[in-house]
């Protein structure tokens, strides 16, 4: 009986491993197809053609091409959000070092995984039409929570800056700079991170003066 149980477990393990491999193959192919064609022109058949799998295999893992597209976007968003958060939470570092580290980690991901970032970039308009997959907002909300903490700790002028606007602008600047960065040869991650960090740090005082009359309740929830 023990042998049969072990054989069954081994068989189930191999089956799950094969499923994971097939899904990975399809997502790797989807990166190429979506980066080259965009979501609108791409088809599930295009994706399967880039693999050694049978056509029907695609639907064992994804409902349709949009489902595969969402899986790719979640992969990039989760990777970027996690990396940036780790840098923003570095103990013993200054505000400028944490901001710079967050930008640097995001730009490094864009450069290292250029194909996946191209999917994100090329299909920005399609992503905007997916309110249930508001991946931009997830990153902005995560950043906004840290900005609130920094303001409460006295590292940002509390009550003087609209932190919601600040989070959105920091994320937007990072994304747009990244789209330029990956087109450069060679891409200079450190220079891009310094540029965005200085832009952020240099603007804090001006924002604090210009928005000193903003009600605190509208700034820090």
TORFIGU-934533 format. One line per 8 residues: number of its first residue (from 1); their letters; for each residue z, y, x of N, C-alpha, C, O. Coordinates in steps of 0.02 Angstrom, whole numbers. Atoms other than C-alpha are relative to their C-alpha. Last residue first. Layout:
<nodes>
NUM	A	Z Y X Z Y X Z Y X Z Y X ~ ...
</nodes>
This chain:
<nodes>
221	XXXXXXXX	-19 29 65 255 3003 -318 74 -17 -2 98 -42 -53 ~ -34 62 -13 242 3116 -165 24 -29 -66 70 -1 -97 ~ 17 22 -67 112 3253 -180 31 -68 16 -3 -113 41 ~ 71 20 1 105 3298 -363 -20 -29 67 -74 -57 74 ~ 8 58 45 295 3296 -377 -72 -24 0 -85 -82 -14 ~ -17 62 -35 306 3409 -224 -13 -61 -43 -33 -113 -17 ~ -63 29 23 216 3550 -316 13 -67 34 -33 -108 38 ~ 12 61 40 77 3622 -207 66 -30 -21 110 -41 21
213	XXXXXXXX	-21 -11 69 126 3798 -149 -10 -61 -45 7 -58 -104 ~ -73 -5 4 123 3752 35 25 9 -71 82 -6 -86 ~ -21 32 62 -57 3695 17 76 3 -10 105 -38 -45 ~ 45 -15 56 -143 3808 144 24 -28 -67 5 -2 -119 ~ -1 -72 15 0 3809 268 -40 14 -64 -18 52 -107 ~ -68 -17 19 29 3620 266 5 74 -20 40 91 -67 ~ -11 23 68 -157 3588 266 69 20 -25 77 39 -82 ~ 40 -43 44 -180 3695 420 9 -20 -73 14 23 -116
205	XXXXXXXX	-32 -66 4 -36 3607 507 -38 46 -47 -7 83 -86 ~ -63 3 36 -104 3435 466 32 69 -9 51 88 -64 ~ 4 -28 68 -284 3470 513 66 3 -37 72 37 -88 ~ 13 -72 -1 -265 3451 700 -1 32 -68 10 92 -75 ~ -59 -34 -26 -184 3280 682 -9 76 -1 38 113 -17 ~ -58 9 45 -321 3213 569 60 42 24 88 80 -15 ~ 18 -34 62 -469 3282 667 59 -3 -49 76 47 -81 ~ -9 -72 -13 -384 3230 828 -17 40 -63 15 91 -77
197	XXXXXXXX	-72 -14 -7 -366 3053 763 13 74 10 58 102 -21 ~ -31 1 66 -545 3046 701 74 16 3 101 50 -41 ~ 28 -53 42 -617 3102 868 36 3 -68 58 56 -89 ~ -29 -64 -21 -500 2992 969 -24 58 -43 15 102 -61 ~ -70 -1 23 -550 2839 868 34 65 20 72 93 -20 ~ 0 -9 73 -736 2875 891 72 5 -26 86 46 -70 ~ 20 -69 13 -712 2898 1079 1 15 -75 23 68 -97 ~ -54 -45 -19 -614 2736 1092 -17 73 -15 26 110 -39
189	XXXXXXXX	-55 3 48 -741 2634 993 54 51 16 79 85 -29 ~ -62 -17 -36 -890 2685 1099 57 6 -50 67 59 -80 ~ -49 -32 45 -1044 2596 1030 66 12 37 92 -34 68 ~ -48 46 32 -1168 2561 1170 46 37 -47 56 98 -39 ~ 9 50 -52 -1296 2598 1108 21 28 68 -17 68 98 ~ 4 -25 -69 -1253 2691 950 -3 -57 50 22 -112 38 ~ 70 -13 -16 -1295 2627 775 -9 23 73 -65 27 97 ~ 34 63 -11 -1125 2544 753 -74 9 16 -107 -39 37
181	XXXXXXXX	-21 34 -61 -1039 2711 780 -41 -63 13 -63 -74 70 ~ 36 -30 -56 -1137 2805 648 14 -38 65 -30 -48 107 ~ 72 12 13 -1082 2690 506 -42 30 55 -96 4 71 ~ 17 69 -18 -906 2688 582 -75 -14 -10 -105 -50 29 ~ 6 2 -73 -897 2878 572 -20 -70 24 -60 -77 70 ~ 62 -34 -18 -934 2867 386 -10 2 76 -66 -7 99 ~ 58 40 20 -801 2735 355 -65 33 23 -108 -1 51 ~ 4 61 -40 -666 2823 455 -62 -41 -16 -96 -66 29
173	XXXXXXXX	23 -19 -67 -703 2991 374 -8 -61 44 -58 -68 80 ~ 71 -18 4 -689 2913 202 -29 19 67 -84 -1 84 ~ 39 61 9 -525 2825 242 -75 16 -1 -115 -20 29 ~ -5 39 -63 -447 2984 311 -42 -63 -3 -76 -81 45 ~ 42 -32 -51 -514 3086 164 3 -38 66 -48 -44 100 ~ 71 10 18 -444 2966 33 -45 29 54 -96 -2 72 ~ 17 71 -10 -274 2959 119 -74 -13 -14 -107 -48 24 ~ 0 14 -72 -265 3149 133 -19 -72 14 -59 -85 59
165	XXXXXXXX	62 -27 -29 -317 3177 -47 -4 -19 74 -57 -37 99 ~ 54 40 31 -177 3061 -105 -68 23 27 -109 -18 46 ~ 8 62 -39 -57 3141 19 -54 -46 -29 -83 -86 7 ~ 18 49 51 -78 3314 -56 -18 -64 36 -73 -72 63 ~ 68 28 -5 9 3411 82 -11 -50 -57 34 -89 -73 ~ 48 -53 -16 159 3529 76 -72 -24 2 -118 16 4 ~ 11 -45 55 289 3422 -11 -52 53 11 -67 93 -33 ~ -13 26 67 349 3342 149 -10 53 -54 16 108 -49
157	XXXXXXXX	-33 -53 38 266 3408 307 10 -21 -73 -38 -19 -112 ~ 50 -43 32 224 3242 393 38 53 -39 94 40 -62 ~ 56 -2 -48 335 3149 517 -60 38 -27 -105 57 11 ~ 6 -64 -34 491 3194 418 -56 3 50 -60 52 88 ~ -34 5 -64 539 3016 369 -6 64 41 22 68 96 ~ -72 7 14 494 3051 188 41 -4 64 99 16 65 ~ -24 -65 25 324 3115 245 75 -2 -14 111 45 2 ~ -3 -46 -57 295 2960 350 26 69 -21 63 101 15
149	XXXXXXXX	-57 19 -42 341 2848 203 8 49 59 63 70 76 ~ -60 -19 37 220 2941 89 62 -15 42 108 26 46 ~ -5 -73 -6 84 2925 220 62 26 -36 97 70 -12 ~ -27 -16 -67 118 2739 231 8 75 9 56 98 40 ~ -70 20 -1 97 2718 43 32 15 68 90 35 71 ~ -38 -51 36 -65 2818 49 75 -17 1 116 28 7 ~ -11 -57 -45 -136 2702 182 44 52 -33 88 80 0 ~ -42 25 -53 -114 2549 70 17 56 49 75 63 70
141	XXXXXXXX	-68 6 27 -183 2644 -78 49 -23 53 105 1 57 ~ -27 -68 9 -336 2698 22 72 -3 -25 115 35 -2 ~ -17 -27 -65 -368 2520 81 31 69 -4 78 84 32 ~ -53 41 -28 -361 2449 -94 23 27 68 83 31 81 ~ -64 -23 27 -462 2594 -163 58 -40 28 113 -13 38 ~ -17 -63 -32 -610 2556 -51 70 21 -21 110 42 21 ~ -25 14 -66 -609 2377 -110 18 62 39 64 62 80 ~ -4 -66 -31 -625 2422 -293 32 -7 69 90 9 79
133	XXXXXXXX	-3 15 -71 -677 2248 -347 2 65 39 -39 75 84 ~ -51 52 -8 -642 2260 -534 8 -20 73 54 -57 90 ~ -68 -28 6 -735 2425 -538 55 -50 9 111 -32 28 ~ -44 57 12 -894 2343 -470 72 25 -6 110 18 42 ~ 12 23 68 -1028 2478 -485 43 -60 -18 34 -90 -71 ~ -26 -52 45 -962 2567 -329 -7 -21 -73 29 4 -116 ~ -73 8 1 -991 2405 -234 30 50 -49 78 33 -85 ~ -13 59 41 -1176 2412 -280 76 -11 -7 100 -30 -60
125	XXXXXXXX	12 -20 70 -1187 2590 -213 14 -58 -47 38 -48 -103 ~ -54 -44 24 -1103 2538 -50 -9 20 -73 39 23 -110 ~ -10 12 72 -1224 2393 -26 55 43 -30 86 24 -80 ~ 63 1 36 -1298 2438 142 9 -2 -76 -32 23 -114 ~ 34 -65 -2 -1130 2487 214 -62 2 -43 -71 48 -83 ~ -43 -49 33 -1030 2335 163 -36 67 -5 -35 99 -58 ~ 0 20 70 -1169 2215 212 38 52 -41 15 74 -93 ~ 65 -22 27 -1191 2312 374 -6 -19 -73 -35 18 -113
117	XXXXXXXX	-8 -70 17 -1005 2287 406 -64 28 -29 -63 72 -72 ~ -40 -4 61 -1033 2100 394 10 73 -20 8 89 -79 ~ 39 26 56 -1175 2108 520 37 6 -66 9 26 -117 ~ 49 -50 22 -1079 2221 638 -39 -23 -61 -53 16 -107 ~ 30 36 56 -932 2103 654 -51 46 -34 -48 59 -94 ~ -1 71 -15 -873 2158 826 -34 -41 -55 -65 -92 -41 ~ 44 15 -56 -927 2338 799 -4 -75 13 -59 -103 23 ~ 68 -19 19 -852 2362 626 -50 -19 54 -105 -42 40
109	XXXXXXXX	24 50 48 -696 2265 676 -72 14 -19 -113 -32 -23 ~ 12 62 -38 -672 2374 830 -27 -55 -45 -71 -92 -26 ~ 64 -7 -34 -694 2530 722 -17 -63 40 -76 -82 45 ~ 53 2 50 -554 2474 606 -69 4 34 -114 -34 16 ~ 5 69 24 -437 2433 751 -56 -7 -51 -92 -57 -51 ~ 30 41 -52 -472 2600 834 -9 -72 -24 -61 -103 -11 ~ 71 -14 -3 -439 2697 675 -34 -46 51 -88 -72 37 ~ 30 23 63 -272 2611 651 -75 12 0 -114 -32 -19
101	XXXXXXXX	6 72 -2 -226 2632 834 -32 -28 -63 -71 -76 -59 ~ 54 19 -45 -264 2817 828 -11 -75 4 -68 -98 6 ~ 63 -18 33 -156 2841 674 -59 -21 44 -107 -50 20 ~ 10 46 56 -13 2744 754 -65 15 -36 -102 -31 -54 ~ 18 66 -27 -28 2836 920 -13 -50 -57 -58 -91 -52 ~ 68 -3 -26 -32 3005 833 -23 -67 27 -80 -87 18 ~ 46 -4 56 122 2964 731 -72 -1 24 -115 -36 -3 ~ 3 -65 33 214 2913 888 -48 -4 -59 -87 -51 -66
93	XXXXXXXX	59 -39 -15 252 2733 933 1 66 -38 34 72 -90 ~ -7 -38 -62 419 2643 944 -60 42 19 -63 66 75 ~ -65 -31 -14 375 2513 813 -1 38 66 -36 19 113 ~ -23 15 -67 192 2484 767 67 35 15 70 96 10 ~ -70 20 2 178 2499 579 27 -18 69 81 -48 74 ~ -39 -54 30 16 2599 576 75 -16 -1 116 29 -7 ~ -3 -57 -47 -62 2476 698 43 56 -27 80 88 11 ~ -39 20 -58 -19 2325 591 8 57 50 61 66 79
85	XXXXXXXX	-71 -2 18 -81 2415 437 44 -19 59 95 12 71 ~ -22 -70 1 -250 2449 518 74 5 -16 110 45 14 ~ 0 -26 -69 -275 2265 562 25 72 3 65 89 47 ~ -53 32 -38 -222 2203 390 5 29 71 60 43 95 ~ -64 -25 25 -330 2328 296 58 -29 41 105 7 59 ~ -8 -69 -20 -483 2290 403 68 28 -21 101 62 18 ~ -5 -3 -73 -469 2101 388 14 71 23 58 82 65 ~ -65 27 -19 -431 2108 202 10 3 75 65 18 99
77	XXXXXXXX	-54 -46 21 -577 2225 170 68 -25 23 108 14 48 ~ 0 -59 -42 -700 2122 272 58 46 -17 93 71 28 ~ -13 21 -69 -656 1956 189 4 61 46 51 66 87 ~ -72 11 -6 -645 2036 18 19 -20 71 72 0 96 ~ -32 -65 0 -820 2103 41 76 -7 6 108 31 41 ~ 12 -33 -65 -887 1933 89 37 66 4 67 82 56 ~ -39 38 -50 -806 1848 -61 -8 31 69 40 36 106 ~ -70 -21 5 -874 1984 -176 43 -35 52 89 -5 80
69	XXXXXXXX	-4 -69 -26 -1051 1950 -115 72 25 -1 95 55 48 ~ 2 7 -73 -1030 1763 -143 7 69 32 40 76 84 ~ -63 32 -18 -978 1799 -324 5 -9 76 57 4 106 ~ -51 -52 2 -1122 1921 -344 68 -28 21 108 6 53 ~ 3 -37 -64 -1243 1785 -286 53 55 2 79 71 56 ~ 65 -32 -8 -1187 1671 -428 1 40 65 50 38 102 ~ 30 -3 66 -1041 1562 -483 -71 27 4 -116 4 -31 ~ 4 -68 27 -997 1515 -305 -35 -1 -67 -80 -41 -79
61	XXXXXXXX	-48 -45 -32 -938 1356 -219 1 71 -29 51 106 -25 ~ -63 36 -5 -1021 1208 -307 56 46 27 115 31 21 ~ -38 -9 62 -1157 1329 -361 63 -44 -3 102 -41 -51 ~ -25 -68 6 -1223 1344 -183 47 7 -60 100 38 -55 ~ -66 -4 -31 -1239 1156 -166 32 68 -9 93 74 -14 ~ -53 2 50 -1381 1154 -292 70 7 29 118 20 -8 ~ -2 -61 42 -1505 1211 -161 59 1 -48 93 51 -55 ~ 44 5 58 -1464 1071 -38 10 61 -45 64 90 -46
53	XXXXXXXX	-28 29 61 -1380 1123 124 -52 -3 -55 -102 33 -54 ~ 28 68 5 -1456 1148 297 25 -35 -63 23 -97 -67 ~ -46 54 -19 -1427 1336 287 -37 -67 -2 -97 -70 -18 ~ -25 -14 -67 -1530 1496 283 47 -54 25 74 -49 80 ~ 54 12 -49 -1630 1430 135 23 11 72 -6 -17 118 ~ 1 71 -16 -1465 1423 38 -54 -16 51 -44 -60 93 ~ -60 17 -39 -1447 1612 47 -2 -73 21 11 -88 79 ~ 7 -29 -67 -1624 1650 -8 58 -21 45 48 -36 104
45	XXXXXXXX	47 43 -36 -1602 1528 -154 -11 26 71 -16 -13 119 ~ -38 57 -24 -1448 1624 -210 -44 -47 40 -22 -77 89 ~ -10 52 51 -1557 1778 -222 43 -56 31 50 -61 92 ~ -19 67 -23 -1564 1942 -127 8 -48 -58 23 -28 -114 ~ 59 41 -14 -1660 2092 -193 17 -72 20 -25 -116 13 ~ 49 -1 53 -1517 2184 -278 -59 -47 11 -80 -81 -36 ~ -19 43 57 -1380 2131 -160 -55 -4 -52 -67 -57 -80 ~ -42 -33 50 -1462 2203 -6 12 -46 -59 -24 -95 -69
37	XXXXXXXX	33 -14 64 -1609 2127 85 40 43 -48 11 76 -91 ~ 72 -13 -6 -1563 2120 269 -32 24 -65 -73 70 -65 ~ 10 -53 -49 -1374 2136 265 -74 20 5 -90 78 14 ~ -21 -63 30 -1363 2036 104 -10 59 48 -25 114 26 ~ 45 -16 56 -1467 1894 179 19 67 -31 -25 109 -44 ~ 67 -17 -25 -1379 1889 346 -44 25 -57 -78 76 -50 ~ -4 -61 -41 -1204 1896 273 -69 23 21 -87 81 12 ~ -1 -58 46 -1251 1769 139 6 65 38 -24 115 18
29	XXXXXXXX	69 -14 21 -1298 1644 275 -3 61 -45 -49 101 -40 ~ 34 -23 -60 -1125 1655 352 -73 18 -17 -99 69 6 ~ -21 -69 -10 -1050 1642 178 -33 30 62 -51 89 62 ~ 31 -42 51 -1152 1485 140 19 73 9 -23 117 0 ~ 72 -4 -13 -1105 1402 304 -34 48 -49 -76 89 -30 ~ 8 -44 -57 -921 1443 277 -74 9 17 -96 64 34 ~ -11 -68 24 -927 1366 104 -10 50 56 -38 104 46 ~ 57 -20 41 -1006 1209 175 8 71 -25 -40 110 -25
21	XXXXXXXX	57 -11 -44 -875 1197 313 -61 23 -39 -97 69 -18 ~ -13 -63 -36 -731 1220 191 -59 17 46 -78 75 52 ~ 8 -55 47 -803 1086 77 9 67 35 -29 114 22 ~ 72 -8 12 -824 968 224 -13 57 -48 -60 95 -39 ~ 29 -30 -61 -643 996 276 -75 12 -9 -100 64 12 ~ -19 -70 0 -584 963 98 -29 37 60 -50 94 55 ~ 36 -32 55 -680 799 93 14 75 -2 -32 116 -10 ~ 69 -8 -23 -615 748 264 -42 35 -53 -85 76 -37
13	XXXXXXXX	0 -50 -52 -436 778 206 -70 14 25 -89 72 35 ~ -8 -65 34 -464 683 44 -2 57 51 -31 110 38 ~ 62 -14 36 -530 535 144 2 68 -34 -46 106 -30 ~ 50 -17 -51 -382 542 264 -67 18 -33 -101 65 -12 ~ -17 -66 -25 -261 548 118 -51 23 51 -71 81 52 ~ 16 -49 53 -346 402 34 13 71 23 -26 117 9 ~ 73 -5 4 -343 301 194 -21 52 -51 -68 90 -40 ~ 22 -36 -60 -157 339 219 -76 10 -1 -101 64 17
5	XXXXX	-20 -70 10 -118 288 40 -24 42 59 -49 98 49 ~ 45 -28 50 -217 126 61 15 74 -11 -30 115 -19 ~ 66 -9 -31 -126 88 223 -49 32 -49 -88 75 -30 ~ -3 -57 -45 44 117 142 -67 15 32 -85 74 40 ~ 0 -60 41 0 0 0 0 63 43 -35 112 29
</nodes>
